[in-house]
Amino acid sequence: MDKKKIAVITGGAQGIGLAIAKNLSDAGCRVVIVDLDKEAAQAAATPLEGAAYAADVSDENSVEKTIDEIIENEGRIDILVNNAGITKDSLLVRMSMEDFSKVIDINLSGVFNFSRSAVKKSMMRNRTGNIVNIASVVGLIGNPGQANYSASKAGVIALTKTMAKELAGRGIRVNAVAPGFIETRMTDALSDKVKEGFLKNIPMRRLGTPEEVAKAVGFLVSEDSSYITGQVLVVDGGMVTG
């Protein structure tokens, strides 16, 4: 991969986002890690010789300011990975409107905010670009207790397909990766009994790793996928087959 490619990863300070940043750095990109926590972003970016910025992806003004700073300092944005996301799980009848809206604002509106700004200010002008949105298998199949998260990730998938159709003529490809159950701090905190319940639904009988998700992203932003856009690459050990 061209060493001059500038890759921006939101929510890149830990977990799947950090694994993606490391993968793209290894592939020769200059990585730009964006996170709500500037110190965490800097700690993640420093070993990769990358840059770090703080932004609230749900805040349009914060996003615009951050994109402007990145373009001023880096020259352009070649790759955007919209990874930032949160969960606020609860059953539908117990879920507050605040918790529903917060998840939608960050997980879905955040993708819209960053994509729109990066496309308008850099990718369309350069007539090239690559966007990968991190969705989830629950956006395809739903999940009890995650009405807000499932809705947000289903929205990310639909947004990905629409963006791909709108931007293909400008040389910009847009795809999504939908991880299944991945080894993260969130899954580490689950009991063995809960994990066993997950594994029963995974034909490969194991959780995925952040690195496996990162490799899928790496493929989608490489020239190996040059004729692929508007697709959802599911990384779930065979859990979703339809």
matplotlib code that plots the C-alpha trace (Angstrom):
import matplotlib.pyplot as plt

x = [0.0, 1.2, 3.0, 1.6, -2.0, -3.7, -6.0, -8.4, -9.8, -12.5, -12.7, -9.2, -7.7, -8.6, -10.2, -11.1, -10.3, -6.7, -6.3, -7.4, -5.0, -2.1, -3.0, -3.1, 0.1, 1.8, 0.4, 2.3, -0.4, 0.0, -2.7, -4.7, -6.5, -9.6, -11.1, -13.2, -10.2, -7.3, -4.8, -5.9, -5.7, -2.2, -1.0, -2.3, -0.9, 2.6, 3.9, 2.5, 4.2, 0.7, -1.4, -4.1, -7.1, -10.1, -13.6, -17.2, -18.4, -22.0, -21.3, -21.3, -19.2, -16.6, -16.3, -16.0, -13.2, -11.4, -11.6, -10.3, -7.3, -6.5, -6.6, -4.5, -1.9, -1.9, -3.0, -5.9, -7.9, -7.5, -9.1, -11.8, -12.8, -15.9, -15.4, -16.5, -19.5, -21.1, -23.7, -26.4, -28.3, -31.7, -35.0, -37.3, -39.8, -37.1, -35.0, -35.1, -35.4, -32.1, -30.2, -31.9, -31.0, -27.4, -26.5, -28.1, -26.3, -22.9, -23.1, -25.2, -25.1, -21.3, -20.8, -22.8, -21.0, -17.5, -18.2, -20.0, -17.2, -14.3, -16.1, -16.9, -13.6, -11.1, -12.3, -14.6, -11.9, -9.3, -11.8, -10.5, -11.2, -12.1, -14.6, -15.2, -18.0, -17.9, -21.4, -22.4, -24.2, -26.9, -27.7, -28.6, -30.4, -31.3, -30.5, -32.7, -31.8, -30.1, -32.9, -30.9, -27.6, -29.3, -31.2, -28.0, -26.0, -28.8, -28.8, -25.0, -25.5, -28.2, -26.2, -23.2, -25.1, -26.5, -23.2, -21.6, -24.1, -23.8, -20.0, -18.9, -18.8, -16.4, -13.9, -14.9, -15.6, -17.8, -18.1, -19.0, -17.6, -20.1, -18.3, -19.9, -18.8, -15.2, -12.7, -12.8, -12.9, -16.7, -16.7, -13.9, -16.2, -18.9, -19.4, -18.3, -22.0, -22.9, -19.9, -20.9, -24.3, -22.7, -20.4, -23.4, -24.5, -21.1, -20.2, -16.5, -17.0, -14.8, -14.9, -13.2, -10.3, -9.9, -7.1, -9.4, -11.8, -8.8, -7.6, -11.1, -10.9, -7.4, -8.7, -11.5, -9.2, -6.6, -6.4, -7.3, -10.9, -10.8, -14.1, -16.0, -18.3, -21.6, -20.9, -21.1, -18.4, -19.5, -16.8, -18.6, -17.3, -20.4, -23.0, -25.0, -25.5, -28.6]
y = [0.0, 3.5, 4.8, 8.3, 7.2, 9.0, 6.7, 8.2, 5.8, 7.0, 5.3, 4.2, 4.3, 0.8, -2.5, -3.1, 0.5, 0.2, -3.2, -1.5, 1.4, -1.1, -3.1, 0.0, 1.3, -2.0, -1.8, 1.5, 4.1, 7.1, 6.6, 9.4, 8.2, 10.1, 9.5, 11.3, 11.0, 12.9, 11.4, 7.8, 8.7, 10.1, 7.0, 4.8, 6.9, 7.5, 3.9, 3.9, 7.3, 8.6, 11.6, 12.0, 14.2, 14.5, 14.7, 13.9, 12.1, 13.0, 16.7, 18.2, 21.2, 19.0, 16.8, 19.7, 21.3, 18.0, 17.2, 20.8, 20.2, 16.8, 18.2, 21.2, 19.0, 15.9, 17.4, 15.1, 12.0, 8.8, 6.3, 6.8, 4.0, 4.9, 2.7, 4.8, 3.4, 2.7, 0.4, 1.2, -2.1, -2.6, -4.3, -2.3, -1.5, -0.4, 1.6, 5.3, 7.7, 9.2, 5.9, 5.2, 8.6, 8.6, 5.3, 6.5, 9.8, 8.3, 5.0, 6.3, 10.1, 9.8, 7.9, 10.4, 13.4, 12.1, 10.7, 13.8, 16.1, 13.9, 13.4, 17.1, 18.5, 16.0, 12.8, 14.5, 17.1, 14.4, 12.1, 9.1, 7.7, 4.7, 4.5, 1.5, 1.6, -0.8, -2.2, -5.4, -8.7, -7.4, -4.9, -7.8, -10.1, -8.0, -8.9, -8.9, -6.0, -4.0, -2.2, 1.0, -0.7, -3.0, 0.0, 2.0, -0.7, -1.5, 2.2, 2.1, -0.8, 1.1, 4.3, 2.4, 1.1, 4.6, 6.3, 3.7, 4.4, 8.2, 8.3, 5.6, 8.0, 10.2, 7.4, 6.7, 3.2, 2.6, -0.7, -2.1, -4.8, -6.5, -8.2, -10.9, -11.7, -10.4, -10.7, -7.2, -5.8, -6.0, -9.7, -10.3, -9.1, -11.6, -14.8, -18.2, -19.2, -16.2, -16.9, -20.5, -19.3, -17.2, -20.0, -22.3, -20.0, -19.8, -22.7, -22.1, -22.4, -19.4, -15.6, -13.6, -11.3, -7.6, -8.4, -10.6, -7.7, -5.4, -7.7, -7.5, -3.7, -3.9, -5.9, -3.5, -0.4, -2.2, -2.5, -6.1, -5.0, -2.3, -3.4, -3.9, -1.2, -1.1, -4.5, -5.8, -8.2, -10.3, -11.5, -13.8, -17.3, -18.4, -17.2, -15.4, -17.3, -15.8]
z = [0.0, -0.8, 2.3, 1.7, 2.2, 5.1, 7.1, 9.7, 12.3, 14.7, 18.0, 17.3, 20.8, 21.8, 20.9, 17.2, 16.3, 17.6, 15.8, 12.6, 13.1, 13.7, 10.6, 8.4, 9.8, 9.1, 5.5, 5.1, 5.9, 8.1, 10.7, 12.3, 15.4, 16.5, 19.9, 22.5, 24.8, 23.4, 25.8, 24.9, 21.2, 21.6, 23.6, 20.8, 17.9, 19.3, 18.8, 15.3, 14.5, 13.7, 14.7, 17.3, 17.5, 19.9, 18.6, 19.5, 16.4, 17.3, 17.3, 13.8, 14.8, 16.5, 13.5, 11.0, 13.1, 13.4, 9.7, 8.9, 11.2, 9.7, 6.2, 7.2, 8.8, 6.6, 3.3, 2.6, 3.7, 1.6, 4.0, 6.6, 9.0, 11.0, 14.0, 17.0, 18.8, 22.2, 23.7, 26.3, 26.5, 27.9, 27.0, 24.8, 27.5, 30.0, 27.6, 28.0, 25.1, 26.2, 25.9, 22.6, 21.1, 22.5, 20.7, 17.5, 17.7, 18.1, 16.1, 13.2, 13.1, 13.8, 10.6, 8.7, 10.2, 9.6, 6.1, 4.9, 6.0, 4.8, 1.4, 0.9, 2.0, 0.7, -1.2, -3.8, -4.6, -5.1, -6.8, -4.8, -1.4, 0.6, 3.5, 5.7, 8.2, 11.2, 11.5, 13.4, 12.8, 15.1, 12.4, 10.2, 12.7, 15.7, 19.3, 22.5, 24.8, 22.0, 20.2, 20.0, 19.0, 16.5, 14.9, 14.7, 13.0, 10.6, 9.8, 9.2, 6.7, 4.8, 4.9, 3.5, 0.5, -0.3, 0.0, -2.2, -5.0, -4.6, -4.5, -7.0, -9.8, -7.8, -7.4, -3.8, -2.5, 0.6, 2.3, 5.7, 8.0, 10.3, 13.2, 15.3, 18.8, 19.1, 22.0, 23.6, 27.1, 26.9, 26.2, 28.7, 31.4, 30.5, 32.6, 31.2, 31.1, 28.9, 26.6, 26.3, 25.1, 22.4, 21.3, 20.7, 17.9, 16.3, 14.0, 14.4, 18.2, 19.2, 19.4, 16.8, 17.4, 16.8, 14.4, 12.3, 11.9, 11.1, 8.3, 6.7, 6.8, 5.4, 2.4, 1.7, 1.6, -0.6, -4.3, -3.9, -3.5, -6.2, -7.8, -4.5, -3.2, -1.3, 0.3, 3.9, 4.8, 7.8, 10.2, 12.6, 12.4, 10.4, 12.8, 10.2, 6.9, 5.4]

ax = plt.figure().add_subplot(projection="3d")
ax.plot(x, y, z, "-o")
ax.set_aspect("equal")
plt.show()
